[in-house]
Amino acid sequence: MHKLPQLMTYVINLDRSTERMAAMEARLQPMGLRWTRVSAVEGKLLDLATLPELSVPGFLAKHGRQPKAAEVGCYLSHLKIYQAFLAQGEAQFALVLEDDAIFAPDFTEVLEALCQAADDWDLVRLSGFHSGGPVGIRQLTPERELAIMFFQQTNSAAYIINRQAAQALRSRLVPITLPFDHAFDRPWHVGIKARMVSPLPVQLDWAQESTIGYLPADSGKLPWYRRFSTHRHRVINELRRGAHSLADWLKHR
């Protein structure tokens, strides 16, 4: 019998990345979760010039460089999961994983606690590249707590959502004007309660080479004198984040 029957796990994996999927399956199997593999969108097969979901001018304005096919493919893969999750009416929650996630020993305990604390969140980050400036609002386990983020938290290797978040993300994250992990890091724009687990229970498998073919970070970047709209967007974004997070935190005082 599967643990957490109200939870469905989705693993994003490129068809050609069979070794990564095998490693991921070995990590998932002992946890007894229901999971399904989702064929990732192969970015290099996309024609970005004609892709209806992508706004190249919007991406240039907000992010200051040309969109990369690999990151657009990643973005569409996450949207594909929301569609699949909403299409099946059984599970209340979706655990979304990229195929390089490595789990802490207490990961299932954290998931159980999150399902029991479902009134406090719509989306919870389980991995991240930054501290996120977490301020705890609820103890989940003796070692981890549910926290509001006061600062940016990028990376989308592992997170959990409910059906309300899936619906909001699917409708509000198009057109594409930012990399995915930046786009869904704006809960005030999407209209959801976003949290993180602190400390984070999922890390990335850095031993495996990336298979999505990211180009260097400065590839396609606009010259500094054409990035004023990007700087403006980022300043306003962080001001909104601070105001949103403070208002959210005050509700829990």
ChimeraX attribute file (.defattr): number of C-alpha atoms within 10 A of each C-alpha:
attribute: neighborCount
match mode: 1-to-1
recipient: residues
	/A:1	7
	/A:2	11
	/A:3	12
	/A:4	16
	/A:5	13
	/A:6	13
	/A:7	23
	/A:8	19
	/A:9	20
	/A:10	23
	/A:11	26
	/A:12	23
	/A:13	25
	/A:14	21
	/A:15	13
	/A:16	12
	/A:17	14
	/A:18	11
	/A:19	11
	/A:20	20
	/A:21	20
	/A:22	12
	/A:23	14
	/A:24	19
	/A:25	16
	/A:26	11
	/A:27	13
	/A:28	18
	/A:29	11
	/A:30	8
	/A:31	14
	/A:32	12
	/A:33	18
	/A:34	18
	/A:35	19
	/A:36	12
	/A:37	18
	/A:38	20
	/A:39	15
	/A:40	23
	/A:41	24
	/A:42	20
	/A:43	21
	/A:44	15
	/A:45	10
	/A:46	14
	/A:47	10
	/A:48	17
	/A:49	9
	/A:50	10
	/A:51	13
	/A:52	11
	/A:53	14
	/A:54	19
	/A:55	19
	/A:56	20
	/A:57	14
	/A:58	17
	/A:59	19
	/A:60	21
	/A:61	22
	/A:62	19
	/A:63	22
	/A:64	23
	/A:65	22
	/A:66	17
	/A:67	24
	/A:68	18
	/A:69	21
	/A:70	21
	/A:71	22
	/A:72	24
	/A:73	20
	/A:74	24
	/A:75	24
	/A:76	21
	/A:77	22
	/A:78	25
	/A:79	20
	/A:80	17
	/A:81	24
	/A:82	23
	/A:83	13
	/A:84	14
	/A:85	24
	/A:86	18
	/A:87	9
	/A:88	9
	/A:89	9
	/A:90	12
	/A:91	16
	/A:92	18
	/A:93	25
	/A:94	24
	/A:95	23
	/A:96	23
	/A:97	26
	/A:98	25
	/A:99	24
	/A:100	24
	/A:101	23
	/A:102	22
	/A:103	20
	/A:104	13
	/A:105	11
	/A:106	12
	/A:107	16
	/A:108	17
	/A:109	12
	/A:110	21
	/A:111	18
	/A:112	15
	/A:113	17
	/A:114	22
	/A:115	18
	/A:116	11
	/A:117	14
	/A:118	14
	/A:119	9
	/A:120	18
	/A:121	21
	/A:122	21
	/A:123	25
	/A:124	22
	/A:125	27
	/A:126	28
	/A:127	26
	/A:128	22
	/A:129	12
	/A:130	11
	/A:131	15
	/A:132	18
	/A:133	15
	/A:134	19
	/A:135	17
	/A:136	19
	/A:137	16
	/A:138	15
	/A:139	16
	/A:140	21
	/A:141	14
	/A:142	6
	/A:143	10
	/A:144	18
	/A:145	22
	/A:146	27
	/A:147	26
	/A:148	25
	/A:149	27
	/A:150	19
	/A:151	17
	/A:152	18
	/A:153	22
	/A:154	20
	/A:155	19
	/A:156	23
	/A:157	22
	/A:158	26
	/A:159	21
	/A:160	25
	/A:161	26
	/A:162	21
	/A:163	18
	/A:164	16
	/A:165	23
	/A:166	25
	/A:167	17
	/A:168	17
	/A:169	22
	/A:170	17
	/A:171	13
	/A:172	15
	/A:173	19
	/A:174	17
	/A:175	15
	/A:176	21
	/A:177	22
	/A:178	26
	/A:179	19
	/A:180	22
	/A:181	17
	/A:182	15
	/A:183	19
	/A:184	22
	/A:185	21
	/A:186	20
	/A:187	21
	/A:188	16
	/A:189	16
	/A:190	19
	/A:191	14
	/A:192	18
	/A:193	19
	/A:194	24
	/A:195	26
	/A:196	27
	/A:197	25
	/A:198	24
	/A:199	15
	/A:200	19
	/A:201	23
	/A:202	22
	/A:203	17
	/A:204	18
	/A:205	14
	/A:206	10
	/A:207	7
	/A:208	10
	/A:209	10
	/A:210	12
	/A:211	12
	/A:212	19
	/A:213	13
	/A:214	13
	/A:215	12
	/A:216	7
	/A:217	9
	/A:218	10
	/A:219	12
	/A:220	14
	/A:221	15
	/A:222	16
	/A:223	9
	/A:224	10
	/A:225	7
	/A:226	14
	/A:227	18
	/A:228	13
	/A:229	15
	/A:230	20
	/A:231	16
	/A:232	12
	/A:233	15
	/A:234	14
	/A:235	12
	/A:236	12
	/A:237	16
	/A:238	15
	/A:239	13
	/A:240	16
	/A:241	21
	/A:242	16
	/A:243	13
	/A:244	16
	/A:245	21
	/A:246	14
	/A:247	11
	/A:248	15
	/A:249	17
	/A:250	8
	/A:251	8
	/A:252	10
	/A:253	6
